[in-house]
């Protein structure tokens, strides 16, 4: 359920809207059970991107039906949105057809600053302190909460224990060790590491974090720093060594390169762990992106999805009631959502503590890595800003210029985009 990558094969295989009134589903799903809501005074339009994990659409429609049963005066239409969800949502928010409730990936504070989403502090109640600090921080703008985090998606390095052991390689705990391992595990037939089809994936962001740098600090683009330039330049070694798998049939969010024995190390997400375990048994481990050098710090990326309420909609109170009911009050449904469709960390600490699938093995290690080394992308890290950074990093690793100059220039341009968001 990664927030950054839109993919048809994983998320875009279903489409359409499902309306819950009188306990019936109008659409392509199985009829849900629900109370009689023929007299509903309000119909909420709730948008979701098209998750690819099996059972997700059915789960969301069950949740909506249960809400309608408990609140028969409010009908719920669930709109399942395939393809480029972010672009479709942004376009629809400018029209009278904008949804009442919608989810977003990495939170964008510009939505709050332009009055598009409602502050939700009033629906948290005593549960506010039960959400982990990162989940609260991600949706906070000027001290107010503008969303409810529905799941934490953790991204980390997977590795094949047997392959590294046979090669006499210790799981890497520094960037140099990672580069050495990737090179040693590369042969004429195989590559040592998969970071993404483009050879970058999240690695440039992780490189900055792992060398004590940051992307944006206090509203200022910070990736033009010496620490950032040094670490991104270091990534060029992986490309020069030709130890990266490029152009694979699926991107890093899918574990196929690892599970099909194409590579022994891959950047991936916790959501894939059930599939990895099914394919490899216990022959895999997890690691953070290692510290770039002494004095740096390992990093894992924590993303995920948050639910927001359209402040310009006609049904704000009903929309808040739905979000409060599902993502604040129904801890059993929150557990179901995090554990039974891929694997994710519930943002609420009490729910995470009771999630039995996260209590042992690599899943438990991943939870611990997220707590120690988890980093969120900043709330101003929209497509315009991230594209400038990624384009500069791509030039650096392909030897098309000096890292310090390229990143400084990109940061200057990104600052203009950040200022627009914060205006």
C-alpha positions as CSV (number, residue, x, y, z in Angstrom):
1,X,0.0,0.0,0.0
2,X,2.9,2.3,-0.7
3,X,1.8,5.9,-1.2
4,X,4.3,6.9,-3.7
5,X,4.0,4.5,-6.6
6,X,0.8,4.2,-8.7
7,X,0.6,0.9,-10.5
8,X,-2.1,-0.7,-12.5
9,X,-1.0,-4.3,-11.9
10,X,-1.1,-3.9,-8.1
11,X,-3.8,-1.4,-7.5
12,X,-5.7,-0.6,-10.7
13,X,-7.4,-3.8,-11.5
14,X,-10.9,-2.7,-10.2
15,X,-13.0,0.4,-10.5
16,X,-16.4,1.8,-9.8
17,X,-18.5,3.1,-7.0
18,X,-20.6,1.2,-4.4
19,X,-23.5,2.9,-2.6
20,X,-24.8,1.6,0.7
21,X,-28.4,2.3,1.2
22,X,-31.0,0.1,2.7
23,X,-28.3,-2.5,3.3
24,X,-27.7,-3.1,-0.4
25,X,-24.6,-2.5,-2.6
26,X,-25.3,-0.8,-5.9
27,X,-22.3,-1.8,-8.0
28,X,-20.1,-4.8,-8.7
29,X,-19.4,-6.0,-5.2
30,X,-21.2,-8.7,-3.2
31,X,-24.2,-7.3,-1.3
32,X,-23.1,-6.4,2.2
33,X,-25.2,-6.9,5.3
34,X,-26.5,-3.6,6.8
35,X,-29.4,-1.9,8.6
36,X,-32.3,-0.3,6.8
37,X,-31.1,3.1,5.7
38,X,-33.8,3.9,3.2
39,X,-34.5,7.1,5.1
40,X,-30.9,8.3,5.0
41,X,-30.7,12.1,5.0
42,X,-27.1,12.2,3.9
43,X,-25.0,10.3,1.3
44,X,-21.3,10.5,1.8
45,X,-18.9,10.0,-1.2
46,X,-15.8,8.3,0.1
47,X,-12.8,7.9,-2.2
48,X,-10.1,5.2,-2.0
49,X,-7.3,4.5,-4.4
50,X,-7.4,1.0,-5.9
51,X,-5.4,-1.1,-3.5
52,X,-4.0,-4.2,-5.1
53,X,-3.9,-6.5,-2.1
54,X,-6.6,-9.1,-2.4
55,X,-9.6,-8.4,-0.3
56,X,-9.1,-4.7,0.2
57,X,-12.1,-3.5,-1.8
58,X,-14.3,-6.0,-0.1
59,X,-13.0,-4.9,3.4
60,X,-13.7,-1.2,2.7
61,X,-17.2,-2.0,1.5
62,X,-17.9,-4.1,4.6
63,X,-16.7,-1.2,6.8
64,X,-19.0,1.2,5.0
65,X,-22.0,-1.2,5.4
66,X,-21.3,-1.6,9.1
67,X,-21.2,2.2,9.5
68,X,-24.5,2.6,7.7
69,X,-26.0,-0.1,9.9
70,X,-24.9,1.8,13.0
71,X,-25.9,5.2,11.5
72,X,-28.9,4.6,9.2
73,X,-29.3,8.3,8.6
74,X,-26.0,8.3,6.6
75,X,-25.5,6.4,3.4
76,X,-22.0,5.8,2.1
77,X,-20.9,5.6,-1.5
78,X,-17.4,4.1,-1.7
79,X,-15.6,5.2,-4.9
80,X,-12.8,2.8,-5.8
81,X,-10.3,4.8,-8.0
82,X,-7.8,3.0,-10.2
83,X,-4.9,4.4,-12.1
84,X,-3.3,7.7,-11.2
85,X,-5.2,8.3,-8.0
86,X,-3.4,11.5,-7.0
87,X,-4.0,13.3,-10.2
88,X,-7.7,12.2,-10.4
89,X,-8.2,13.3,-6.8
90,X,-6.6,16.7,-7.2
91,X,-8.6,17.4,-10.4
92,X,-11.9,16.4,-8.7
93,X,-11.2,18.5,-5.6
94,X,-11.6,21.5,-7.9
95,X,-15.1,20.6,-8.9
96,X,-18.6,20.2,-7.3
97,X,-18.1,16.4,-7.5
98,X,-15.3,16.4,-4.9
99,X,-15.6,13.6,-2.4
100,X,-16.7,14.2,1.2
101,X,-14.0,11.9,2.6
102,X,-10.8,10.8,0.8
103,X,-7.5,9.2,1.5
104,X,-4.1,10.5,0.5
105,X,-0.6,9.0,0.6
106,X,2.3,11.1,1.9
107,X,0.4,14.0,3.5
108,X,0.4,17.3,1.7
109,X,0.1,20.4,4.0
110,X,-0.9,22.5,1.0
111,X,-4.4,21.0,1.2
112,X,-4.7,22.4,4.8
113,X,-3.2,25.8,3.9
114,X,-5.7,26.4,1.1
115,X,-8.6,25.3,3.2
116,X,-9.4,22.1,1.3
117,X,-9.4,19.8,4.3
118,X,-10.9,20.2,7.7
119,X,-9.1,20.2,11.0
120,X,-10.0,16.9,12.9
121,X,-8.7,17.6,16.4
122,X,-12.3,17.4,17.7
123,X,-12.8,13.8,16.6
124,X,-9.6,12.4,18.2
125,X,-10.7,12.8,21.8
126,X,-8.7,10.7,24.3
127,X,-7.4,8.5,21.5
128,X,-5.0,11.2,20.3
129,X,-2.2,10.1,22.6
130,X,-2.7,6.5,21.3
131,X,-1.5,7.4,17.8
132,X,2.3,7.2,17.5
133,X,4.1,10.5,17.3
134,X,5.0,10.0,13.6
135,X,1.4,9.4,12.6
136,X,0.3,12.6,14.4
137,X,3.2,14.6,13.1
138,X,2.5,13.6,9.5
139,X,-1.0,15.2,9.5
140,X,-0.2,18.2,11.6
141,X,-0.1,21.7,10.2
142,X,0.4,24.7,12.5
143,X,-0.5,22.6,15.5
144,X,-3.7,21.2,14.1
145,X,-4.5,17.7,13.0
146,X,-5.9,17.6,9.4
147,X,-6.2,13.8,8.9
148,X,-6.2,10.4,10.6
149,X,-3.4,8.0,9.7
150,X,-4.9,4.7,8.7
151,X,-1.8,2.6,8.4
152,X,2.0,2.9,8.5
153,X,3.8,1.4,5.5
154,X,7.5,0.6,6.3
155,X,10.1,0.3,3.6
156,X,13.4,-1.5,4.2
157,X,16.0,-3.9,2.7
158,X,15.2,-7.6,2.3
159,X,18.0,-10.1,1.9
160,X,18.3,-13.8,1.3
161,X,20.1,-15.3,4.3
162,X,21.3,-18.4,2.5
163,X,22.8,-16.6,-0.4
164,X,24.7,-14.1,1.7
165,X,25.9,-16.9,4.0
166,X,27.1,-19.0,1.2
167,X,29.1,-16.1,-0.2
168,X,30.6,-15.4,3.2
169,X,28.9,-12.0,3.4
170,X,27.6,-10.5,6.6
171,X,24.4,-8.5,6.4
172,X,25.7,-5.0,5.5
173,X,25.7,-2.4,8.3
174,X,27.3,0.5,6.3
175,X,26.9,1.9,2.8
176,X,30.4,0.7,1.9
177,X,29.4,-2.8,3.1
178,X,26.2,-2.7,1.1
179,X,28.1,-1.7,-2.1
180,X,30.7,-4.4,-1.5
181,X,28.0,-7.0,-1.0
182,X,26.1,-6.0,-4.1
183,X,29.3,-6.2,-6.1
184,X,30.3,-9.5,-4.7
185,X,26.9,-11.0,-5.4
186,X,26.9,-9.8,-9.0
187,X,27.8,-12.2,-11.7
188,X,27.4,-12.4,-15.5
189,X,23.9,-13.9,-14.9
190,X,22.7,-12.0,-11.8
191,X,22.8,-8.7,-10.1
192,X,23.3,-8.2,-6.4
193,X,20.7,-5.5,-5.5
194,X,17.3,-4.2,-6.7
195,X,16.3,-0.7,-5.8
196,X,13.8,0.0,-8.5
197,X,13.4,-0.2,-12.3
198,X,15.3,3.1,-12.6
199,X,18.1,2.1,-10.3
200,X,17.1,4.8,-7.8
201,X,13.8,4.0,-6.1
202,X,14.0,5.6,-2.6
203,X,17.8,5.3,-2.5
204,X,18.6,9.0,-3.0
205,X,16.2,10.0,-0.2
206,X,17.7,7.3,2.1
207,X,21.2,8.4,1.2
208,X,20.5,11.9,2.4
209,X,18.9,10.7,5.7
210,X,21.7,8.2,6.3
211,X,24.3,10.9,6.2
212,X,22.7,13.3,8.7
213,X,21.0,15.4,6.0
214,X,17.3,16.2,5.4
215,X,15.0,17.0,2.5
216,X,13.1,20.0,3.9
217,X,13.7,21.8,7.2
218,X,11.4,24.5,8.6
219,X,10.0,25.2,5.1
220,X,13.4,25.4,3.5
221,X,14.7,22.9,0.9
222,X,17.6,21.3,2.6
223,X,18.8,18.7,0.1
224,X,21.4,21.0,-1.3
225,X,23.6,20.5,1.8
226,X,27.1,19.1,1.7
227,X,25.9,15.9,3.6
228,X,23.2,15.3,0.9
229,X,25.7,15.9,-2.0
230,X,28.2,13.5,-0.4
231,X,25.8,10.7,0.1
232,X,24.0,11.0,-3.3
233,X,27.4,11.1,-5.0
234,X,28.2,7.9,-3.1
235,X,25.3,6.1,-4.9
236,X,27.2,6.4,-8.2
237,X,29.4,3.5,-7.0
238,X,26.5,1.1,-7.2
239,X,25.9,2.2,-10.8
240,X,29.6,2.1,-11.8
241,X,29.9,-1.4,-10.3
242,X,26.9,-2.5,-12.4
243,X,25.6,-4.3,-9.4
244,X,22.0,-3.0,-9.7
245,X,19.2,-4.8,-11.4
246,X,17.6,-2.4,-13.9
247,X,14.4,-2.5,-15.8
248,X,12.8,-5.5,-14.1
249,X,9.2,-6.4,-15.0
250,X,7.9,-5.0,-11.8
251,X,9.1,-2.1,-9.6
252,X,10.5,-2.2,-6.1
253,X,7.1,-2.3,-4.4
254,X,6.6,-5.9,-5.7
255,X,8.9,-8.6,-4.2
256,X,9.1,-10.7,-7.4
257,X,12.8,-9.9,-8.0
258,X,13.6,-11.4,-4.6
259,X,11.1,-14.2,-4.5
260,X,11.9,-15.4,-8.0
261,X,15.6,-15.6,-7.1
262,X,16.6,-12.8,-9.5
263,X,18.5,-10.9,-6.8
264,X,19.5,-11.7,-3.2
265,X,18.9,-8.2,-1.9
266,X,15.9,-5.9,-2.6
267,X,14.4,-2.7,-1.3
268,X,10.8,-3.3,-0.5
269,X,7.8,-2.9,1.8
270,X,6.4,-4.6,4.9
271,X,3.2,-5.1,2.9
272,X,5.0,-7.7,0.8
273,X,6.2,-9.8,3.7
274,X,3.4,-12.4,3.6
275,X,4.3,-13.0,-0.1
276,X,8.0,-13.1,0.7
277,X,7.5,-15.6,3.5
278,X,5.2,-17.8,1.4
279,X,7.9,-18.0,-1.3
280,X,11.1,-18.2,0.8
281,X,10.0,-19.5,4.2
282,X,12.5,-18.4,6.8
283,X,15.3,-17.7,4.3
284,X,15.1,-13.9,4.5
285,X,16.0,-11.1,6.8
286,X,15.4,-7.4,6.9
287,X,17.7,-4.4,7.4
288,X,17.5,-0.6,7.4
289,X,19.3,1.4,4.8
290,X,22.7,1.5,6.4
291,X,24.5,4.6,7.7
292,X,26.5,6.3,4.9
293,X,29.6,6.5,7.1
294,X,30.6,6.7,10.8
295,X,28.5,9.4,12.4
296,X,25.5,8.8,10.1
297,X,22.4,6.9,11.0
298,X,20.5,4.0,9.4
299,X,17.1,4.8,7.9
300,X,13.8,3.1,7.0
301,X,11.1,5.0,5.2
302,X,7.7,5.2,6.8
303,X,4.8,6.2,4.5
304,X,1.3,5.1,4.5
305,X,-2.2,6.5,4.0
306,X,-4.3,9.1,5.8
307,X,-8.0,9.9,5.6
308,X,-9.1,13.5,5.3
309,X,-12.4,15.4,5.2
310,X,-13.3,17.8,2.5
311,X,-13.8,21.2,4.3
312,X,-15.6,22.6,1.3
313,X,-18.1,19.8,1.1
314,X,-21.8,19.9,2.0
315,X,-21.5,17.1,4.6
316,X,-18.6,18.0,6.8
317,X,-20.2,16.8,10.1
318,X,-21.4,13.5,8.7
319,X,-18.0,13.0,7.1
320,X,-16.2,13.6,10.4
321,X,-18.6,11.1,12.0
322,X,-17.7,8.4,9.5
323,X,-13.9,9.0,9.9
324,X,-14.3,9.0,13.7
325,X,-16.3,5.9,13.7
326,X,-14.0,3.9,11.4
327,X,-10.5,5.2,12.1
328,X,-10.8,6.3,15.8
329,X,-13.4,4.0,17.4
330,X,-13.3,0.7,15.5
331,X,-10.1,-0.8,16.7
332,X,-11.1,-4.3,15.5
333,X,-11.5,-3.0,12.0
334,X,-8.2,-1.2,12.2
335,X,-6.5,-4.4,13.2
336,X,-8.2,-6.2,10.3
337,X,-7.1,-3.5,7.8
338,X,-3.5,-3.6,8.9
339,X,-3.0,-7.4,9.2
340,X,-5.2,-9.2,6.6
341,X,-4.4,-7.5,3.3
342,X,-0.7,-7.5,3.1
343,X,1.0,-6.4,6.3
344,X,1.2,-3.0,7.8
345,X,1.7,-1.3,11.2
346,X,-1.4,0.2,12.8
347,X,-0.7,3.8,13.7
348,X,-2.3,3.4,17.1
349,X,0.1,2.0,19.6
350,X,-2.5,0.0,21.4
351,X,-3.7,-1.6,18.2
352,X,-0.1,-2.3,17.0
353,X,0.6,-4.0,20.4
354,X,-2.3,-6.4,19.8
355,X,-1.4,-7.2,16.2
356,X,-0.2,-10.8,16.5
357,X,1.3,-11.0,13.1
358,X,3.8,-8.3,14.1
359,X,5.1,-10.0,17.2
360,X,7.7,-12.3,15.9
361,X,10.4,-12.9,13.2
362,X,11.2,-10.3,10.5
363,X,7.9,-8.6,11.0
364,X,8.8,-7.8,14.6
365,X,12.2,-6.7,13.5
366,X,10.6,-4.4,11.0
367,X,8.5,-2.8,13.7
368,X,11.5,-2.2,15.8
369,X,13.5,-0.7,12.9
370,X,10.6,1.7,12.2
371,X,10.6,2.8,15.8
372,X,14.4,3.4,15.8
373,X,15.1,4.6,12.4
374,X,11.8,5.6,10.7
375,X,11.7,8.7,8.6
376,X,8.7,10.4,7.0
377,X,8.9,12.4,3.8
378,X,8.1,16.0,4.7
379,X,4.6,17.3,4.1
380,X,5.8,19.6,1.4
381,X,7.3,16.8,-0.6
382,X,4.9,16.9,-3.4
383,X,5.4,15.7,-7.0
384,X,6.9,18.9,-8.2
385,X,9.5,19.1,-5.4
386,X,10.3,15.3,-5.4
387,X,10.7,15.3,-9.2
388,X,13.3,18.1,-9.0
389,X,15.3,16.2,-6.4
390,X,15.0,12.8,-8.3
391,X,16.0,14.3,-11.6
392,X,19.2,15.8,-10.0
393,X,20.0,12.5,-8.3
394,X,19.6,10.6,-11.5
395,X,22.1,12.9,-13.2
396,X,24.5,12.5,-10.3
397,X,24.5,8.7,-10.4
398,X,24.9,8.6,-14.2
399,X,27.9,10.9,-14.1
400,X,26.2,13.9,-15.8
401,X,27.5,16.5,-13.4
402,X,28.7,17.5,-9.9
403,X,26.5,16.4,-7.1
404,X,26.8,19.6,-5.1
405,X,26.0,21.8,-8.1
406,X,23.1,19.7,-9.3
407,X,21.5,19.4,-5.9
408,X,22.0,23.0,-5.0
409,X,20.3,24.1,-8.3
410,X,17.4,21.6,-7.7
411,X,17.0,22.8,-4.1
412,X,16.7,26.5,-5.3
413,X,14.0,25.5,-7.8
414,X,12.3,23.3,-5.2
415,X,12.2,26.3,-2.8
416,X,9.9,28.1,-5.2
417,X,7.5,25.2,-5.2
418,X,7.6,24.9,-1.4
419,X,6.9,28.6,-1.1
420,X,3.8,28.2,-3.3
421,X,2.5,25.4,-1.1
422,X,3.0,27.4,2.1
423,X,1.7,30.7,0.8
